[in-house]
Amino acid sequence: MSTPLVLGCFWVLLATVTALLPMRRQFIPGSVLLLSAPVLLVWIGIAHGWVWVVVGLLAFGSMMRNPLRYLVAKARGQEPELPEELRS
């Protein structure tokens, strides 16, 4: 198995472990995963082709749908609702 696919597998495992953390502790590791995913997907695309990038994007969108929804709403100028655990 190639290096980008191995790192992709580790990314999925780390995302799963991050999801098991309490909500307040998910922010930093989730942000790192969110920022590292595009780099990893480009690397996978270069090594294995666009089909695997599409598969990776679908998995990424499925796993990170709530943070992505929040970021899109913020970019539109809306005030998205936070989960109760994160409200100050």
Protein Blocks (a to p, Z undefined) as FASTA:
>chain_A
ZZklmmmmmmmmmmmmmmmpcfklmmmmmmmmmmmmmmmmmmmmmmnojklmmmmmmmmm
mmmmmmmmmmmmmmnopacdddfklpZZ
